Amino acid sequence: MWRRPNQVDLFFSTLTRRLLRRGQFASRDELAAAIDTFVLAYDEHDAKPYRWIYDGSPLKAA
């Protein structure tokens, strides 16, 4: 059964796409510092409520 993603799911998706997928980190501390920096920058510039527009109706293939 499909469920609607919540804001936490969407934030972690953004974090993965923008930082983690291509990131190379030499240590756990470096990874933690990169995540902290990302979160602070995201909160400052990009954070806004997600507007969910999908109503749950079946999607049609083009």
N, CA, C and O atoms as CSV, one atom per row, in Angstrom:
chain,resi,resn,atom,element,x,y,z
A,1,MET,N,N,0.838,-1.179,0.000
A,1,MET,CA,C,0.000,0.000,0.000
A,1,MET,C,C,0.884,1.244,0.000
A,1,MET,O,O,1.866,1.320,0.739
A,2,TRP,N,N,0.536,2.192,-0.813
A,2,TRP,CA,C,1.293,3.433,-0.949
A,2,TRP,C,C,0.918,4.382,0.177
A,2,TRP,O,O,-0.249,4.467,0.557
A,3,ARG,N,N,1.904,5.099,0.712
A,3,ARG,CA,C,1.612,6.110,1.713
A,3,ARG,C,C,2.234,7.427,1.285
A,3,ARG,O,O,3.235,7.444,0.568
A,4,ARG,N,N,1.657,8.504,1.711
A,4,ARG,CA,C,2.151,9.829,1.388
A,4,ARG,C,C,3.422,10.103,2.185
A,4,ARG,O,O,3.427,9.933,3.404
A,5,PRO,N,N,4.510,10.528,1.519
A,5,PRO,CA,C,5.722,10.851,2.277
A,5,PRO,C,C,5.493,12.069,3.163
A,5,PRO,O,O,4.774,12.995,2.786
A,6,ASN,N,N,6.100,12.062,4.328
A,6,ASN,CA,C,5.969,13.223,5.196
A,6,ASN,C,C,7.188,14.122,5.022
A,6,ASN,O,O,8.079,13.800,4.236
A,7,GLN,N,N,7.243,15.233,5.736
A,7,GLN,CA,C,8.329,16.192,5.541
A,7,GLN,C,C,9.683,15.617,5.920
A,7,GLN,O,O,10.696,16.005,5.337
A,8,VAL,N,N,9.726,14.711,6.874
A,8,VAL,CA,C,10.997,14.091,7.239
A,8,VAL,C,C,11.509,13.249,6.071
A,8,VAL,O,O,12.692,13.316,5.736
A,9,ASP,N,N,10.633,12.459,5.449
A,9,ASP,CA,C,11.027,11.662,4.288
A,9,ASP,C,C,11.564,12.569,3.181
A,9,ASP,O,O,12.592,12.272,2.572
A,10,LEU,N,N,10.876,13.657,2.928
A,10,LEU,CA,C,11.284,14.564,1.861
A,10,LEU,C,C,12.599,15.258,2.184
A,10,LEU,O,O,13.422,15.456,1.291
A,11,PHE,N,N,12.815,15.632,3.450
A,11,PHE,CA,C,14.084,16.252,3.827
A,11,PHE,C,C,15.239,15.280,3.637
A,11,PHE,O,O,16.273,15.659,3.087
A,12,PHE,N,N,15.087,14.037,4.078
A,12,PHE,CA,C,16.168,13.068,3.926
A,12,PHE,C,C,16.416,12.731,2.458
A,12,PHE,O,O,17.548,12.424,2.083
A,13,SER,N,N,15.393,12.780,1.632
A,13,SER,CA,C,15.580,12.617,0.199
A,13,SER,C,C,16.437,13.755,-0.356
A,13,SER,O,O,17.341,13.520,-1.158
A,14,THR,N,N,16.154,14.982,0.066
A,14,THR,CA,C,16.937,16.147,-0.359
A,14,THR,C,C,18.376,16.027,0.127
A,14,THR,O,O,19.310,16.273,-0.636
A,15,LEU,N,N,18.560,15.658,1.369
A,15,LEU,CA,C,19.902,15.482,1.929
A,15,LEU,C,C,20.685,14.433,1.137
A,15,LEU,O,O,21.864,14.628,0.840
A,16,THR,N,N,20.042,13.345,0.805
A,16,THR,CA,C,20.695,12.285,0.045
A,16,THR,C,C,21.101,12.765,-1.343
A,16,THR,O,O,22.233,12.551,-1.775
A,17,ARG,N,N,20.157,13.425,-2.047
A,17,ARG,CA,C,20.440,13.877,-3.411
A,17,ARG,C,C,21.510,14.958,-3.457
A,17,ARG,O,O,22.372,14.935,-4.337
A,18,ARG,N,N,21.469,15.903,-2.526
A,18,ARG,CA,C,22.370,17.059,-2.592
A,18,ARG,C,C,23.723,16.832,-1.935
A,18,ARG,O,O,24.695,17.483,-2.318
A,19,LEU,N,N,23.820,15.945,-0.972
A,19,LEU,CA,C,25.070,15.805,-0.223
A,19,LEU,C,C,25.622,14.383,-0.231
A,19,LEU,O,O,26.780,14.168,-0.591
A,20,LEU,N,N,24.818,13.435,0.154
A,20,LEU,CA,C,25.340,12.103,0.447
A,20,LEU,C,C,25.654,11.263,-0.779
A,20,LEU,O,O,26.612,10.491,-0.763
A,21,ARG,N,N,24.876,11.396,-1.832
A,21,ARG,CA,C,25.035,10.508,-2.989
A,21,ARG,C,C,26.424,10.626,-3.618
A,21,ARG,O,O,27.030,9.608,-3.955
A,22,ARG,N,N,26.935,11.837,-3.781
A,22,ARG,CA,C,28.232,12.026,-4.426
A,22,ARG,C,C,29.341,12.374,-3.440
A,22,ARG,O,O,30.487,12.571,-3.844
A,23,GLY,N,N,29.017,12.450,-2.166
A,23,GLY,CA,C,29.999,12.864,-1.176
A,23,GLY,C,C,31.038,11.799,-0.888
A,23,GLY,O,O,30.760,10.600,-0.925
A,24,GLN,N,N,32.227,12.263,-0.603
A,24,GLN,CA,C,33.291,11.375,-0.153
A,24,GLN,C,C,33.797,11.923,1.169
A,24,GLN,O,O,34.244,13.067,1.252
A,25,PHE,N,N,33.722,11.102,2.189
A,25,PHE,CA,C,34.050,11.549,3.529
A,25,PHE,C,C,35.130,10.639,4.101
A,25,PHE,O,O,35.011,9.414,4.076
A,26,ALA,N,N,36.184,11.262,4.616
A,26,ALA,CA,C,37.324,10.506,5.112
A,26,ALA,C,C,37.071,9.882,6.479
A,26,ALA,O,O,37.729,8.913,6.858
A,27,SER,N,N,36.118,10.440,7.213
A,27,SER,CA,C,35.847,9.924,8.555
A,27,SER,C,C,34.397,10.197,8.925
A,27,SER,O,O,33.694,10.948,8.249
A,28,ARG,N,N,33.976,9.581,9.992
A,28,ARG,CA,C,32.631,9.807,10.508
A,28,ARG,C,C,32.470,11.255,10.969
A,28,ARG,O,O,31.409,11.854,10.792
A,29,ASP,N,N,33.530,11.815,11.563
A,29,ASP,CA,C,33.474,13.211,12.006
A,29,ASP,C,C,33.328,14.162,10.820
A,29,ASP,O,O,32.604,15.153,10.908
A,30,GLU,N,N,34.004,13.870,9.720
A,30,GLU,CA,C,33.887,14.710,8.519
A,30,GLU,C,C,32.468,14.632,7.955
A,30,GLU,O,O,31.913,15.645,7.530
A,31,LEU,N,N,31.886,13.444,7.949
A,31,LEU,CA,C,30.499,13.273,7.497
A,31,LEU,C,C,29.554,14.064,8.388
A,31,LEU,O,O,28.677,14.768,7.887
A,32,ALA,N,N,29.719,13.956,9.697
A,32,ALA,CA,C,28.851,14.683,10.635
A,32,ALA,C,C,28.976,16.189,10.436
A,32,ALA,O,O,27.975,16.904,10.480
A,33,ALA,N,N,30.191,16.674,10.218
A,33,ALA,CA,C,30.398,18.107,9.992
A,33,ALA,C,C,29.739,18.547,8.688
A,33,ALA,O,O,29.148,19.626,8.631
A,34,ALA,N,N,29.831,17.734,7.648
A,34,ALA,CA,C,29.200,18.060,6.363
A,34,ALA,C,C,27.676,18.109,6.505
A,34,ALA,O,O,27.029,18.992,5.943
A,35,ILE,N,N,27.109,17.175,7.244
A,35,ILE,CA,C,25.662,17.169,7.461
A,35,ILE,C,C,25.248,18.392,8.263
A,35,ILE,O,O,24.251,19.033,7.929
A,36,ASP,N,N,25.992,18.733,9.317
A,36,ASP,CA,C,25.676,19.935,10.102
A,36,ASP,C,C,25.705,21.182,9.236
A,36,ASP,O,O,24.810,22.023,9.323
A,37,THR,N,N,26.731,21.306,8.398
A,37,THR,CA,C,26.849,22.465,7.501
A,37,THR,C,C,25.684,22.504,6.527
A,37,THR,O,O,25.112,23.565,6.280
A,38,PHE,N,N,25.326,21.338,5.967
A,38,PHE,CA,C,24.202,21.270,5.039
A,38,PHE,C,C,22.901,21.701,5.712
A,38,PHE,O,O,22.138,22.485,5.148
A,39,VAL,N,N,22.650,21.191,6.911
A,39,VAL,CA,C,21.398,21.502,7.614
A,39,VAL,C,C,21.305,22.994,7.908
A,39,VAL,O,O,20.248,23.595,7.720
A,40,LEU,N,N,22.397,23.597,8.366
A,40,LEU,CA,C,22.382,25.037,8.649
A,40,LEU,C,C,22.126,25.850,7.389
A,40,LEU,O,O,21.333,26.792,7.411
A,41,ALA,N,N,22.790,25.494,6.285
A,41,ALA,CA,C,22.588,26.215,5.024
A,41,ALA,C,C,21.172,25.987,4.500
A,41,ALA,O,O,20.542,26.917,3.999
A,42,TYR,N,N,20.671,24.766,4.612
A,42,TYR,CA,C,19.311,24.454,4.154
A,42,TYR,C,C,18.287,25.264,4.952
A,42,TYR,O,O,17.355,25.830,4.381
A,43,ASP,N,N,18.465,25.314,6.265
A,43,ASP,CA,C,17.540,26.074,7.112
A,43,ASP,C,C,17.560,27.559,6.764
A,43,ASP,O,O,16.529,28.230,6.811
A,44,GLU,N,N,18.731,28.062,6.419
A,44,GLU,CA,C,18.886,29.488,6.120
A,44,GLU,C,C,18.268,29.881,4.783
A,44,GLU,O,O,17.647,30.938,4.672
A,45,HIS,N,N,18.436,29.025,3.755
A,45,HIS,CA,C,18.091,29.436,2.395
A,45,HIS,C,C,16.959,28.655,1.742
A,45,HIS,O,O,16.189,29.228,0.970
A,46,ASP,N,N,16.839,27.375,2.029
A,46,ASP,CA,C,15.926,26.526,1.258
A,46,ASP,C,C,14.692,26.050,2.010
A,46,ASP,O,O,13.721,25.613,1.392
A,47,ALA,N,N,14.719,26.129,3.311
A,47,ALA,CA,C,13.622,25.536,4.088
A,47,ALA,C,C,12.314,26.267,3.829
A,47,ALA,O,O,12.220,27.488,3.959
A,48,LYS,N,N,11.321,25.495,3.462
A,48,LYS,CA,C,9.961,26.003,3.305
A,48,LYS,C,C,9.026,24.799,3.357
A,48,LYS,O,O,9.450,23.682,3.064
A,49,PRO,N,N,7.793,25.000,3.717
A,49,PRO,CA,C,6.879,23.859,3.784
A,49,PRO,C,C,6.703,23.220,2.403
A,49,PRO,O,O,6.624,23.915,1.390
A,50,TYR,N,N,6.642,21.900,2.383
A,50,TYR,CA,C,6.362,21.205,1.141
A,50,TYR,C,C,4.868,21.293,0.868
A,50,TYR,O,O,4.052,21.174,1.782
A,51,ARG,N,N,4.523,21.498,-0.373
A,51,ARG,CA,C,3.111,21.532,-0.763
A,51,ARG,C,C,2.829,20.249,-1.544
A,51,ARG,O,O,3.310,20.078,-2.664
A,52,TRP,N,N,2.064,19.371,-0.958
A,52,TRP,CA,C,1.766,18.090,-1.565
A,52,TRP,C,C,0.532,18.244,-2.435
A,52,TRP,O,O,-0.527,18.630,-1.940
A,53,ILE,N,N,0.652,17.946,-3.733
A,53,ILE,CA,C,-0.479,18.152,-4.634
A,53,ILE,C,C,-1.046,16.856,-5.187
A,53,ILE,O,O,-2.111,16.868,-5.804
A,54,TYR,N,N,-0.356,15.730,-4.979
A,54,TYR,CA,C,-0.860,14.459,-5.477
A,54,TYR,C,C,-2.055,14.030,-4.635
A,54,TYR,O,O,-1.977,14.021,-3.407
A,55,ASP,N,N,-3.147,13.678,-5.280
A,55,ASP,CA,C,-4.381,13.371,-4.560
A,55,ASP,C,C,-4.616,11.871,-4.339
A,55,ASP,O,O,-5.645,11.481,-3.786
A,56,GLY,N,N,-3.676,11.041,-4.765
A,56,GLY,CA,C,-3.826,9.607,-4.542
A,56,GLY,C,C,-4.485,8.855,-5.690
A,56,GLY,O,O,-4.583,7.628,-5.648
A,57,SER,N,N,-4.938,9.569,-6.713
A,57,SER,CA,C,-5.552,8.883,-7.849
A,57,SER,C,C,-4.483,8.143,-8.646
A,57,SER,O,O,-3.328,8.568,-8.667
A,58,PRO,N,N,-4.851,7.041,-9.303
A,58,PRO,CA,C,-3.861,6.268,-10.059
A,58,PRO,C,C,-3.197,7.112,-11.144
A,58,PRO,O,O,-3.849,7.904,-11.824
A,59,LEU,N,N,-1.891,6.925,-11.290
A,59,LEU,CA,C,-1.150,7.656,-12.318
A,59,LEU,C,C,-1.275,6.910,-13.642
A,59,LEU,O,O,-1.368,5.682,-13.660
A,60,LYS,N,N,-1.277,7.641,-14.737
A,60,LYS,CA,C,-1.383,7.038,-16.059
A,60,LYS,C,C,-0.049,7.138,-16.763
A,60,LYS,O,O,0.610,8.178,-16.725
A,61,ALA,N,N,0.349,6.048,-17.408
A,61,ALA,CA,C,1.591,6.042,-18.187
A,61,ALA,C,C,1.379,6.826,-19.474
A,61,ALA,O,O,0.324,6.732,-20.101
A,62,ALA,N,N,2.362,7.580,-19.854
A,62,ALA,CA,C,2.247,8.399,-21.080
A,62,ALA,C,C,2.499,7.559,-22.312
A,62,ALA,O,O,2.446,8.072,-23.429
